[in-house]
Amino acid sequence: MEYFQDVPENEKTVEAAWQYGLYDAMLNGHVPLRNIPKLMPTCARVYLSSVATDSECEREYLITNIYIKLREYCRAAHNIEFQALLGQRYCNEAIPPLSIPSDKHSAQREALLANNVDIRILERHYRLDENCQPAQFLLQPHLNDVDKWVETERKLSEMLMLAARLLDDSDWFNPPSDLQIEIDTGLFNVEKQKFRDDNCLLFRKKITNIEECLERKRASKFIDLYPATNEVDKAANSAMVNLRQTVESSVSPNNIFDFNIEWAEPAGIDSKEHKDYLISFGNTLFEQIRRHVDVCMIEWAHYPNNELYTEIQQHWLCTRSNLEHFYEQGQYLQAIENYVGSQSHAPIFVHGVSGCGKSSILSCIASNLCHVMGMSYVAPKTFLEAKLRFRNILEKGYCNCTLLLVIDGLDCLSTEGYDQIDWLPMKLSPNIKMVVSLRDLDPKNTLEKIQKKYTDSSCFLQVENMLPEICEWMLKKRLQETNRLVTSKQWSRISKGLHESPYPLYVELVFQQIIKWRSYDAPVLPHTVDGVIAKLLEILEDTHGYLATSHILSLLSSSMYGLSEAELEDILSIDDELLSVFASPETHSVLRVPCAVWSKLKLDLYPYLSVWKVDNVNLITWKYPQISKAVQKKYMSSEAFSRKIHNLVADFFLGKWSGIVRKPNKLVNDKQTKVISYSTVVRGSSHRNVISQPLVISGHGTQARVNVRKLNELAHHLAKANEIEDLKKEVLFNYDWLHTKLSAMPMSRLLADFDIYSDAEISLVRQALSDIKIEFDPDTLGMELSGRLMVYYSQHPNIKSLIDQCDLQSLQRCSAVPKLQLYQTPGSLLQHQFEERLHVTPTLQLSMVSKPDATYFVVKEEKWNYALLYNVSSHETTRLFGLPGEGLLYVTPNQEKIIAKRENRIESYQVDSQQLEFSVDTDKGSISCSAISDSYFVFSIKQKTGPYVVDLLYPSLIHRLKHHSTALAVSHDGEVMVCNDGQCLHVYELPLMTRHCSIPTDDTASKILFLSNSDTFIVLSSSHYVTMVR
C-alpha cells in the first residue's frame, strides 16, 4: 500500500499519519522509504531576527534571565521555529557579494570600462571559477589587516553599485538587507498561515523620541543614518516601514507585541533605566514561547513517542540515507536473494573491509525484501532471558510467512559483558532467514569466532573492492547532480586515488571535498580513506581555527552516544580555553560561547554527521566511525588533553556550573581576541547559564522522569578524566544514583559502571549487586546492600558511607533496615550459590569449561535429558535441553564442544550457543571408555568391537576397529591414538589410522594418559602397574 501517496504535502500531520495507518504500516515494514516521517523534534529553538546593534540590551537580558528558564521548561523537547525582534534600523549596509555570475560580471566590467572606471581592484578581488555551473566570479578571502579590508570592501561595493546604475539593474542597486533576508526565509517562505501563527512572534520596539536624539553618538545603532550628516537614511527608513507593514500583515494580531520607550543616556537603552521594559519584554517572550510549546504538545501528543516506534523509525531513516547514492552491486544482491529462496537453515554473513559498502547492500535488501514481525509478549527482564527467547523465536519461527532479519554491524553491538555471538542459533527455522554484516578486522575478532562456529563456506559472502571505473562513474554522476565540474588536472588526481582506494566510502569522502574545489585550485588529494579524513581535519583547522576544531570534534568523539546541540554549547561555555578566543580579558556576569562558533563548524561537518535519537534527545554523532577514530588519534592521543575534554563533559553532567554557581574565569589576555558585548562586568567569575542536571527531572516514584543522559554518560567521563574520587562519590557509592539507575535500566547497565574502574571496595559492591535476584524491587535496594556489606562497615570508608545512605535515604521507600548481616558476604570464600537443588549421587558429573570471556560449570546426572551450565562470571544458569537421557558428557580440550551419545548416534553441542552442531550415526550401546581431543572423539561400546573414531572437524565416523578396547587415549595435538587389544597396545597415526607400532603387555590396560604437550604416554594396568611409553 502506498501510504500518503494521495495526501497533499501540507496535510501530512501527525493526526493524518494515524488516519492513514502510517505508523502501524511502518512497524510491519510496508511503508515506502520516501514516506518515512522525520524524527519527532526534540529541541526548542529561539531565533531572534534583529540587527545585533539594535538589540544588545534585550539580548543580554534574555541570555541572563530568560533563556535558562526556557531551557528548563522545554527540557521535554519541542520545537519553536522563529521569533522576530524588530527595531527601527534596517541596516542597509552594502557589502560586496561573495559570488557574481560570469555573464553579469562581464556586463558590469564592460559598463565600467566604457565609462573609464579603473577596475583593477575588481579584477584583483574576484576570480573566475569554472567548476561552478554556470561559471561564477568568486570574492577572494580578505587579508588579515581588517582596517585595510574595510576600505577595500567599501570600494568594491561602490564600484558594483555604480555598475548596477549603469546597467539599470535594480536588484543590485537596492539589495535587500540581511534582516529582510532572514525574515523572508523565516516568515514569508512558510506556506500556510497556520504555521506562521503557531511559530512566529513579532515584537515591535519604538523609541518614541528617537528623532530628537539623532545627534547622539550611538543613535546610528537604532536608526539608519547617513554617516556624514547624521540625517535619516530615507531609502533605508522607507524599506524598514515597508518591511514592518508587510510583516504585520503576515503575523496574527495575537502574536504581535508593542513596547514604547524613551531614549536613555548614554547608550539609548540602559539596563537600569529600562529595567521595567526589559522585565516586561522578557516575561512576555517567556510566556508566549511557553504557550506555543503547549500548543505543539497537543499536536505531538498523538505521536507514538516510545522506544519501539522510534527505534524502527530511525533504522528505516538510516536505510533511506544509505540508499540515497547507492550503486547497485548486482552480484551481492543476487547472492542474498538466492539465499533467501534457498533451503539453508544457517544465517548468511556479509563481510568486508570497513567502507566497502556492506551497510548499503543490507539497506537495499531491507528496503526490498524485509518485513517486521509484530509479536505480543512480556518484555524479558534480563539479557539471558532475552537471548534465550530471541533464539527460541529464530529456531521455532512464530509467524506464517518468511521472516527476513537484517543485522548491520554485528561486530559493533554492545554486549555489556556477554558473549557477542552465543545468541546466534546453529539452525534457523525453515521460514526464517538472517543476513548479518560485519567487518573483516575488528578488535573483538568477531569474524574469526563466527567462522569457527559456522564451518560451511556458503554461509559467508565477502564484499570485494569496487572497480575503479565504477567509482569514477559514481563520482561524475554526483558532480552532475550538484552542477559541479573539475578540471582535467584535478580529475587526474581524483582518478589516481580511486584506483588505489576503490571503496564507496572513499568516493563519498572525496566528493564532499571536491565540490568545494575551484577551477583555479591545485589541491592535494590523498589516496586513502585515512588520508582524506586527515586532509578534512586540516581544512577545518584552517577555516575555523585549531582550538575550536580540536575541542568540538573531540567532544563529539569522546561521548558514549553523542551530544545534543544544546549540550555541546553548554560544554563549550565552560571551556575557558575556548572562551579566551571569543571573550575579552575582562569577565562578565554571564559568559557563553557564541552559538555561531558551533553553527559555522556544523555547516562544514554536516555531510559527516548523523543524528540519532537516544534517551528522547536528538544526539549528534559521526556518520562514519573512521572519522571518530581519526579525531581520537590526532587530538586525544595526548593524555592531558583527553582528560581535559572528558573533565569538561563530566562537569557538565555533574551540574557543577549550573544555576547560580559562578565559574572562575581563566581567560587569556590576548589583544587579538574578539569581544562579547555585555554591560554588566563582574571580575573573577561569571555565570555560564548551564542547564541543571538532577537525577530526577520531574515527578516521583513510578511517575518519575529520570535524567537518562546523565545516567548513561557521567560514569564514563569521570573514569576517562581519572576523577576516581568523584566517580566513587557521585556514582558507585551513591545510593540515589544506584536506585535511580536501577529504576530506569536493567541491572547489567548498572554493573557496567562498576566495570569501568575497579579496586577492592568497588569489587565488593559490584559482587553484592550481582548477587541480588533479578526480580527484586529497586525500592528494597538499601536493605539488599546493607544486608550484604555490613561486615565491611568499619573497614572501607566508601562502603560505610553507602550503608549510611542506604539506612537513611531508603526509609522513604522501604521501612526495613537490616541490623545484622542478612545475606552472603561478598569477598568471602563462598563466591556464589546457584539456585538449583542438586542431589549428590555417584553418577553426578561435574566438568569445568573455561572460555576467554566466561567460565562454566557443566553439571549432568547420568539419567538427566538435560545439563546445567553455570556461568561463573555472570552467575547465570542455562539449561541445555534435548540431551540423551542416559550417559555422560565429554568436553573437548579447547572448551568449544560438548559431546554426548544418544542411542545410535554421537551428538556435538557448542558451548557458546548451547546448540546442537551435528550428529554422527554409530551403533547402539553404552560407552565403556573414551578419549577426546579438539579434532577427534574415540570411544568403545560395551560388548561391541571397536574402538570408534569420530572426526569432530569434518563430522563423520572415519574408522571402527575390529577388536574390543578397555583403554583409549588421543594425543593433545590429535595426531596419535593409543588403544589396547587384550595383551597389546596399538599406536595409530590419525586421521589415516596408519599403525605406527604394537607393544606387547603383561596385563590388560585400564587407563592410558598422554603427558601434557608430549609424545609420551602412561599406561595403568588392571594390576595397578604403571608403565611409561615414549
N, C-alpha and C positions, 0 to 999 in steps of 0.2 A: 504494500500500500504506500503511495506517495503522499505522506503526511504533509500538510501545509502547501501542497502544490497549487491550490486554487485560492489561497488566502492572501490578501494584499499584505505587502511587507509591513506596513504600519499598523496592521491589525494583529500581528503575531505577538500578542501579550501573553502574560502568564496564564490568565483565565482561558484564553483561546487554546493555549497549549494543552490544558486539561481537556477542553471540549473536544479537541481533535485527537485526543488519545496519544499525544506525542510521547509523554514520559513513560507510559506503560509500554508503548512500542519500543522505546529506547532500551528498556530493560530486557526485552526479548530480541534485540538486535535487528529490528525490522525498519529502522529509520535510515533513510539515505544520509550519507555523511554530510551533504550540504545543508541539511536541515537540523543538524545537532545544534541546540542553542548554546549560547555563550554561558560561561560560569556566572552564577549569581554574584553581583557586585558586592564587595566586602569592604569598600573604602569610601568614606565621605570626603569629598574634595571641595574646598572653597577657593574659587579663583576670583581675585579682585582685578577687574579691568579698569584701571585708572592710571593716569600719569603718576609716576613714582613721586615727583616733587610736590604734587598736589595733595598727596595723602600720607605724608610721612608720619604725622602725629597720629592719625587714625590707625595706620598700620602698626605703629608701635603699641598703641593701646590694645589692639586685637591680639597681637603676639603675646603681650604681657598678661592680659586678663581674660580674654575670651577663647582663644584657640584651645588652650588646655582644657577648658570646661567643655568645649565641643568635642574634643577627643575623648574625654571621659564619657560623655553622653553617647557618642557614636561608636563606642567600642564594639557594640554588637554588629557593626559593619553594614553601612548603607551608602547610597551614592547621591551626592548633590553636585550637579554638573557645572552650574555657572551662577555667579553673583556679580553685579556691576556696581562699582562705586564711582560715580561721575562727579567731577569738579567743574570748574569754569575754564579750564585750559585745554585747548585742542591739541597742543603740541605739534604744530605744523612745521617742524624742523626737517628740512630736506637733507637727505643723505644719499650718496651715490648708490645705485642698485648693485647687488652682488653679481648679476649677470645681465647681459643685453643680447637679444637675438642678433645673429650676424647680419641679417638684411637690414634691421633697424639701425645697427651700428654703422653700416656702410652709408645709409641715408644721412645719419647725423654727421658723419665725417665729411661727406661731400658738401652738406649745407654749411658747415663751419668753414671749410676751405674756401667755398665760394664767397664767403664774407671776410676772408683774410684773417681768420682766427688762428692763433698758434695752438695747434692740437698736440704738441709733443707730450704734455702731461697726460692727455687721454690715452695716447698710444703707449706710454710708459707703464700705465697702471691697469690697462685692460689688455688681455691676451686671448687669442682665438683658441678655442677648444673644439676640435673637430670630432672628438669622441661622443659629444652630445648630438642627438638627432631631434631637431635641426641644430646646426652648429651655433655656438654662443661665444661671446666675449666675456671672460670672467675677470672680476676685480681681483687684483693680486694682493696677497697679505701685506698689511702695512708694517712699517718699521717699528722698532722698539721705542723710538722717540715719539711719545704721544702728542706733544705740542706740535711737532712738525706735521704729524699725520692729520691733526685737526685742521690745519691750514690747507693741506693738500685735499682733504675731504671737501672743504668749502669751495675750493677752486673747481674741483670735479663737478660738484652739484651745480654751480653757476654755469659752467660750460654746457652741461647736459640740459639744463632748463633753457638756455639760450637756443640750443639746437631744437628743443621742443617747440619754442615760439616760432623759429624759422620754418619748421615743418608743420606748424599749426596742429600739434599733437597734444590734445587736451589731457589725455591720460598722464602724460609726462609733465605737463605744465601745472596741473593741480593733483598731485598724487595723494592718495588717502594716507592719513596718519596711522601710526601703529595702533592708537586707541581705536580708530574706526575699524581697522582690520580685525582686531580682537573681537569687537562687538559684532561685526558681520559674521565672524566664524561662530561665535557662541550663542548668538541670538537670532539673527536673520536666516541662518542656514538650517535652523530647526524646522522640520517640515510641518508639524502640527502645532496649533496654538496651545493644545493641552499640555504638551511637553514644555513649552515656554512658561506656562502658568505654574507648572509643578516644579520647575528647576531654575527659574530666573527671577532675581530680585533686583530692583532698581533703587539706589539710594541717591537722592539729589541734595547736594550741599550748595548753599549760596551764601557768599559773604556779601551782606547787604550794602556795605559802604565801600566796596572794592574800587569803585570809580573815583573815590576821594583819596585813595591810597596808592595811586599809580606811581607816584614818585618814590615810594618806599623801596628800599634796597631789594627786598625779597618779593615784591609784588609780581614779578615775572614768573614766580613759581605757581601762581594761581590763575593767571590770565595771560594770554598771548600778547606780547608787546613787541614793537619794533625796538631793537637794542639802542639805536642811535637817539631816538626821540622819546622813548618811554610812552608812546601812544599806542592805543589798542590796535592790534593787527586785525583789520576789518575782515580780511579774507578768512583768517582762521576763526575769528569770532562768529562770522556767518556760517561757516562749516559746523561749528560747535552747536549753534542754535538749530540748524537743520538736523544734525545728528540727535540732539536732545528730543526734538519733536518726533522724529522717526522712532526712536526708542520708546518714548512714552506711548505712542500709538500701538506698539507691538507687545507691551507688557500689560498684564492685568492690573487694573487700578488697585486691587487688593495687595499687589506686590510692589507698590511704589511708596516711598517714604521720603518726606521732605525735612530738611534741617536748615534753619536760617541762623546765621551767627554774624558777629561783627569782627572787624579786624582788631587784632591784639598785638601790641608791640612785644618783641621786635620781629618775630618770625611770621606774623599773620595768624597762626593758630598756636596757642600755648597750652600745655597740658594742665597748668594751674588755672588760668583764666577761663578756659573752656572745659573745665572738669565736668560740669553738668551735661554739656553736649556730648562729650566722649562717653560718659556713662550711659546716657540715653541711646546713643548710636550703638554702643556695644551690646547693651541688653536687647535692643530691638533686633539686631542681627542674630544674636543667640536664639531668641525666641522664634524668629522666623525660620531659621535653619532647623531648629528642633521640630517645628510644626511640619515642615516639609519632610523631615525624616520620618515622622509618624505617618504621614500620608503614604510615603513609599513603603513603610512597613505593612500597611494594609494590603497593598498590591502584592508584595513579595511574600505575604503570609501564605499565599496559595502555592508557592514554590515548594517542591518536595525537598526541603533542606535537611537531608540526613546523609549519613556517610555512604550508604549503598548507592543512592542516586548520584551523588557527587563523584564517587569513585568510578562508576560506569561511564558517566558523562565525560570525565577527564580522559579516560582511556580512549573513548571514541574521538574526542578532540585531538588527542595525540596521534591517533591513527590518521585522521584527516591531514594533520600537519606533515606527517611522514610521507604522505602520498601527493603532496602539493606539487612537487617537482620530481616525481618518481619515474625512472626509466624501467620499463617492464622487462625484466630478465626472464624470458620465457622458459628457459630450461629448468630453473629452480621452481617456478610456479607450477610447471607441468609435473615435476617430480613430486611435489607436495600433493597436487590433485590426484595423481596416481596412487599415492599412499592413502589418501582419504577414501578412495574407492576400492582399496585392496582389503584382504583378509588379515592383515597384520594386527597383532594384539599388543604390540610394543609402541612406545612413543617414537617420533622421529626428531632428531636433534640437528638443528641448523647451526653450524658453527663456522667461524672465520675470524680473521684479524679484526681489530677494532676499526670501525669506519668503512667496512666493506659493503654495507647495505643490508645487513640482516634484519634490522628493525623495519625497513621499508618493505622488504619481502613479506614479513609476517603481517604488516599492516595491510598489504594488498590481499593476503589470504583472509584476514579477519573481515575486511570490508566486503569481500565477495562470497565467502562461504560460511562465516561464523554466525551462530545464533546463541543467545544467552539462555541458559536453562533456569527457569524460575522454580524454586522449591521452597516449601514452608516447613521450617523446623526450628527447634530451640537452638539458639547460638551456643556453641561449645564454650566452656569456661577456661580450658587450658589448651596449650599448644598441642599436647599429646592427644587430647580428645579431638581437637580439630583435625590433626593429622590422620588419626585412625578413621574418623568419619569421612573425610575427603577421599582417602584411599579406598574406603568401602564403596563410595559412590562411583569411583573410577572402575572398580572391579565388577560391581553389580550392574551399573548403568540404569538409574532410576528415571528413565524417560523413554518415550515411544518413538523417538526419532534419532537420527545420527547427531551426536553432540561433538562439536569440534572445540577443543580448548587450545588457545594460543597463548603461550607464555614467553614474553620477550625479556631477555636478560636474566636467565636463571642464576648466573654467577653473581648478579648484583643484589639478590634477595637478602634481606636482613634475617639472620637465623636466630639471633638472641641466645646463642649458646647451644643450639640444637644442630643436629646433622642436616646438611643442606639438601641432601638428595634422598634420605631414607624414606620420605613420603611418596616417592615415585614408585608405583607398582611395577612388578615384573610383567604382569599380564593385564591388559585393559579389557574391559567389557567389549563384546563384538560391536556394539553400537557407539563406542566412544573412541575418538581419535585425539591425539595430543601432538601439537607442534611446539617445540621448545627451541629457543635460540640462546647461544652463549658464546663467549669469546674463546679463541684458541688458547690464549695465555692469560691467566689471571692468578692473583696471589694465592687463591684457595685451591688451585689445581682441580677445578670442578670438572672440566672435560675429561681429564685423566681418570677421575673417580667414576664418571659415568661410563667410560669405555670399559672399565673393569666390570661394571655391573651389567652392561648390555654388550655382549660379545659379538652380536650379529652386526656385520658391517653395513647392512642395509638400513640400520637404524640411524645412520649418520649421513648428513648432506653438507658438504663443505662448500662455502661460497668463495669462489676464486676471485682474483683481480679482474676488473673490467678491461675490455680492450681500450687502448688509448684513443682510438678513432671514435669510439662511443662517447668517451669522456669529452672529447673535443666537440662532438655534435651537441651534447647536453649543454656545454658552456655557451656555444654560439646561440643555441635556442634561448637560453636565459637572457643573454645580452640583447637579442632581438626583441624579446618581450618587454624589456625595460628601455628600449630605444637608445641603446648604447653601442659604441664601436670601440675597437682598439686598433692601434696602428700595426703595421706588419712587423716592425721590430718588437713591439710589445707582445704580439701573438707568438713570435718565435720563442720568447722566454716562457710564455704560458705553455706552449706545446711541449717544450722540453720537460717541464715539471710534470705534465700529465703523463708523459711516457715513463717517468720514474716513479710516480705515485698515482696509478690509475684506480683511485678509490672515490666513491661518491662523496665521502666527507671532504676529501681534498678538493674536489670540484666545487663543493658548496663554499668552503673557506676561501678559495681563490676568487670565486665570483664576488663575494662580499667585499673583497679588496679591489678588484679591477674595475668595478662600476664607479669607483671614485678616482680612477686614473684619468688625467687629462692628456690630450694628444701630445703636448709638449713635455710630458714627464718621461723620465728614463728610470723607472723604479726597479728595485731588486725584488725578485720573486723566488723564495726558497723552494726547493723541490721535494720537501717532505711535509707531512701534516704538522709535526712539531715545529719545523722551521717557519711555516706560515703563521702559526699561533704566536711564536716568538716575535715575528715581524708585526703582528697585530698589536702586541703589548707595547712595542716600541712606538708605533704610530699613536696609540692612546696617550703615552707619556709625553710625546711631542705636542699633542693637541691640548691636553688637559693638565699637564704637569705631572711630574713623577710622584709627588706627595699624594695628590688626590687619587691618581690612578692606583698606586700601590695599596693605599688604605682601603678604598672602596672595593676593589677586586678581591683583596684578602678577606674582607668581611664576608663577602658572598661565598668565598671558598671555605671559610672556617666553620660556618654554621652547619648544624646537623641536617636540616631540611630546607634551608634557605631563609631569607629575611623579607619581610614586607617593606614597602617603600617608607611607611611611617616609622617602622623600627629602624631602618637604615639611617634616616635623617636624624632620629633621636641619638643614635650611637655616634654619628658624626659630630653632633652638637656637644658631646662630652669628650671629644678628641681635641685636646689643646694644641697638639702639634699641627693638626689640620686647620684649626681656627686661627692659628698665627698668620696664615696666608690671607685670611678674609676679615681680620679684626685689627683695629689699631692697638698700640701698646696700652692705651687706656682701657679700663674694664667697664662693663656696663651692667645695668640691673638685670637685663635678660640678654643672654648671648646664645645665638643659634647659628648654625651654618646656613648660608643662603640656599634655598631649595634649588637654585639654578646650578649649583655645583653637581648635584646628582642628576638633575634633569638633562643637562648638556651631555654628560657622560652616557646616560641611558640611551640617548638618540644614537650614539655610535655603537653601543653594545646591543641594541635591540635585536639584530639577527642572531645573536649568540645566547640570548636569554630565554628562559622558559618560565611560565607562571603555573604553579601547581597549588591547588587548594589543600591546605593541611591545617587541621585544628580550626576550621572555619575562617581561615585567613589566607588570602591570596599571596603566596610566597614567591619571591623571585629567586631562581636558581639557574645554573648553567644548563643550556640545552645539550652541550657536548662535554662529557666528563674529561676529555683530553685538555680542555681549557682550564678546568679546575686544577688538574694536576700540574699544568704549566705554571699557573699562578702560585701554587704552593711551592713549587720548586724554585721559582725566581725570587719571590718576595718573602716567603715564610720559612725558607731554609735556615734563616738566622733565628736561633732560639730566643734571643731577646725580643726581636720584632714579633715573632709568633706569640710569645707570651703577652706582649702588649696588646695585640689585636684581640686575643681571647679574653684578656682582662677587661677591655672596653665592653665587650658583649656581656661578660659576667656582671659588670657593674650596672649595665642597663637592666638585665633581668632581675638583679637584686633590688632594683629601685633605689639605688644608692644616692642618685642625684635627682630624684623626682620630687614633686610637690614644692614645699617651701625651702628645701635644702639648697644652700648655695655651694657651688663648687669653686674652690680656689682657682684663680686664673693663672696659667703658666704660659703666657703669650710671649713670643719672641719679638724683641724691639727691632723692627726692620723698617726702614724708611720706605721701602718699595711695597709694603703691604697695602691692601685696599682697606677702606674704612667702611664699617657698617654704621649707619646713622641712628643713634639712639640719644634722646635728650637727657635721660636720667643716667648719671655716671656714679657708680659706687666702686671705689678702688678695692682690689684684693680678692673679690669673689663675685659671682653672679649666678642668677637662676638660669637653668638650661631648659626649663619648661618640658621636662621629660615625663612621659606618662607613668603613672604609678604601676607597680607590679605586685599586687596582693596575690596570695594563693587562691583565694576565692573572690571572684569578681562581683558576684551578686547572688542573693538567695542563701539558703542554708539547708542542711540535711539533704534529703533526696532531691530537692529542687535547686541545690547549689550549682552555680555555673563556675567551674574552676578555670584557672589560668593554665590551660594546657600548653601554651607556648613556653611558659616558664618551666613547667614540669619536664618538658622534653629537652630543653636547651641548657639550663643552668648548670647541672652537674658536669656535663661535657666540657663547658668552657672554664669552669673553676679548676677542673683537673688539668686541662691543657695549659692554663695560666699558672699552674703549680701553686695555687692558693689552697693548700690542703686543709689548713685550719678552717677557712671559710666553707670548704666542701663538707667538712665534718659538722660544723655548727649549723649551717643553713640547710643541709640536705641529709646526710647519712645518719646523724644523731638528732634530728629534728622531728619530734613527734607529729607536729602539724603537717610537715612535708610528707612523711610516711603515710599518714592517714589520708591526706588529700589525694595522693597519687594512687593509693590502693582503691580509693572510692571511684576513681575515674578510669583506671587502667588495670590490666591483669598483673598478677604477681611477677611474671617474667620481666615486665618493663621496669618494675622497681628493683629487682635483683640485678638488672643490667647496670644500674647506677653504682652498685657495690662492686661490680667487676671492673669499673674504670680505674680504681685505685684500691690497693689492699695493704692492710697491716693487721696486727693481732686483734685490735679492737673491732675493726671493720669486718674481719672474717667471722668473729663471734656473732655479731649482729646479723650478718648475712645468713649464717647457718641457722640462727634462731628463726629468721623469716622463712627460710626454705623448709623448715620443719613444720610450719603451720599448715594445717589442712587447707586445701584449695577452697573448700566450700565455706570457709569461716566468714563471719560478718566483720567488715572493716571496723565497726564500732567497738569490737572487742580486742582491737589490736593492742591497746595498752595492757590489758590483762595477759594477753599471749606473750608479749615481750617481757614484761616484769616477771611472769611466772617461769621464764626460761633463763633470764640473765641475772636473777637475784644474787647468785653466788659470786658474781664478778662486781658487785656494787662498790666494794671498798678497794678493788684492785685497779680499776680503769676509770679515770675521771669522766670521759665522754659517755661511757655506759652508765655511770652514776647519774649524769645529767639527763640522759634519755629516760632512765627509770623514774626519776623525779617528775619529768614531764608526763610520762605515762600515768603516774599515780594521780597527778593533779588535773591535767587537762582532759584526760579521758573520762573523768567523772561526769562531764556534761553528756556523754553518750552511753556510758556503761558504769553502773554503780559498783561492780565487783572489782576490788583492788586486792591482789594477792599479798598475803603477809609472809608466806614462805614459798620456797621453790615448789612449783606445781608440776613442771614438765621436765623432760630430759635436758640435761645441761649441755649447751654447745661447747665443743672443745674437749669433751670427756672421751674416754676410750671407746664408749659406745657412740658411734657417729650417727647411726640412723637405724630405726626399727621399721621394717616393712610390715605392712598391714595384713599380709596373708597369714593364715593359720596353717602351719605345716606339722605333720606327724612324722617324726624321725623314724625311718624304717631301714632295714638293711639294703633295700633296693633303691633308696633315695639317692639320686645322682646330683652332685653339685660341681659345676665347672665355672671357671672364670675366663671371660673373653675380654682382652684388653685392646681397645682401638685407640687411634691417636686422639679422637675427640670424646671418647667415653669409655668407661669400663662397665662390663655387665657381669652379673652372676646368672648362670643358666641353671635352673632347678627343674628336675623331672623325676617323678616316681615311675617305676617301670610300667605300671598299669595305666598311667595317665595318657589321654589322647591329646594332650597339650603340654607346653612347657612355659615356665615363668621366666621372663627376662627382667632382671632388676638393674636399672641404670644407677650406678653408684654415684654418679656426678649430680644428676637431677633428682634422684630419689623417686623415680617413676617406675611403675611396673607395667609391663606389656605381656599379654598372653599370646603365645604362639600357638594358634589353633590348627587343627587338621593334621596333627601328628599321629603316627601309629599308636594304637592302644597298648602295645607291648614293645619292650626293648628300650635301649638307652640311646643317648645322643653322642655324636662324635664331632669334635670341633677341629677344623684344620689349623695347623700351626700359625698361619698368618691371620687367624681370627676372623676370617671373612665368610666361612661356610659352616653350617651345621648339617651333619649327615645323619639320617635316620633310615631304618629298614621297615618297610610296610609290606607284609606278606611276601609277594614275589617281585618286589622292586626296591631299589635304593632311591631315596629322595634327598635332594640338596636344597637347603634353605639359606637365604642370605641373612647374615646377622644384622646388617644395617636396616634393611627393609622388612625383615621377618617374612619374606615372601618366598613361595616355592619357586625355585630356579629351574630345576629339571628333575626328571626321574629316569631310571635305567632299569629295565627288566632283568630279573635274576630268577633264582629258584626260591620256593617257599622254605621256611625253617628259621630257627633262631640262630643268631650269630654266636659262635663259640669263642672265637678270638679274632682280633683285628689289628690293623695298623693304618695310620693315616699320615699323609704329607699334604703340602699345598696342591699337588698335582694328582695324587692317586689315593684311592681308598682300597685297601686289601683286607679280605675277611674270609673266614671259613664258616660253613654252616654245619650245625650238629648233624652227625650221621650222614654226611654227604661228602663226596670227593671235592677237592679244591686245592688251593685257595682261589678266590675270585679276585680279579684285578679290574677296578673301575677307573677310567680316566675322568678326572673332575674338570679339566680344562676343555676337553672336547668330549662331552658326555657320551659314554658308551662303555659296554663291557668288552674289554680288549683281550682278556685271557681267562681261562679256567684250567687249572692243572688237574691231573688225574690221580692225585693221592690226597690223603687227609692230613692236615697240619694242625698241631696243637699250639704252635707259637709262630708269630709273624713279626716282621719289622721292616720299615722302609727308612732309608737314609734321609737326613734332613734336606738334602738337595733333591730328593726324589728320583735319583738315578739308579739306586741299588735296592733290591728287595731280598730279604733272607727269610726262608721258611724251613720247617723240618718235615721229614717224612720218616717216621719210625726212628731208626738209628742214625740218620744222616741229616746234615744241614746243607741246604742248596742256596747258592748265591746267584741271583739273576740281575742282568742289566735291563733297566726299563728305558723305553717302553716296548722294545722288541722281544723281551723275555729271553735274551741270549744267556745261556747258563755259563756263568763265569767259573764256578768250581763247585764241587761237592765235598763236604767234610764229614768223615765218619765220627760218631759219638758213642760213648758207652751207655748213655742214658737218654731218656726222652726229654726233649727241651720243653720247659713250661713257660718261659719268658725270654724274649730277645730284645735288647735295647741297644741303640746306637749312641755312642758318646757324642756330645754336642760338637757340631762342625768337624766331624772326624769320620774316617772310613773304618774306624774300629768299633766293634760291637761286643756286647757281653751276653753270654748265654747262661741262664739259670735253669738247671735240670730239675727233674721231679725229685731227685735225691738230695736237693739243696746244694749241689756243687755249682761253683761259678767258674766259667771259662771265658777268657778274653781272646777274641779272634781279630786279627788285623787283615 
